[in-house]
Amino acid sequence: MLTVFQAAAIPNPTRQAPAALTNKVDLVLGIAAWAGTAAGVAGVLVTGAMMTISLKRGESSEHMSRLGMVLGGCVLVATAGPLVQFVFN
């Protein structure tokens, strides 16, 4: 005897977070984005100052790799929001 099962409709709930939680998460993410941007600017300034001091002393250092890492972090901070929005939408 062959038993046939009918598939039930798959529930598709809406993604709606409570307003109080959304406001708090937005505040925390805004502060984190601001702190990341400030850290990036500070990193570029510190790396530039270290390059200047090393050049004046006649020392050679690998500041370009450090500057590349700082700029890579800045790009990551700047693209984090749009990247997550692209993945979840």
Protein Blocks (a to p, Z undefined) as FASTA:
>chain_A
ZZdddddddddddddddfklmmmmmmmmmmmmmmmmmmmmmmmmmmmmmmmmmmmnopac
dfklmmmmmmmmmmmmmmmmmmmmmmmZZ
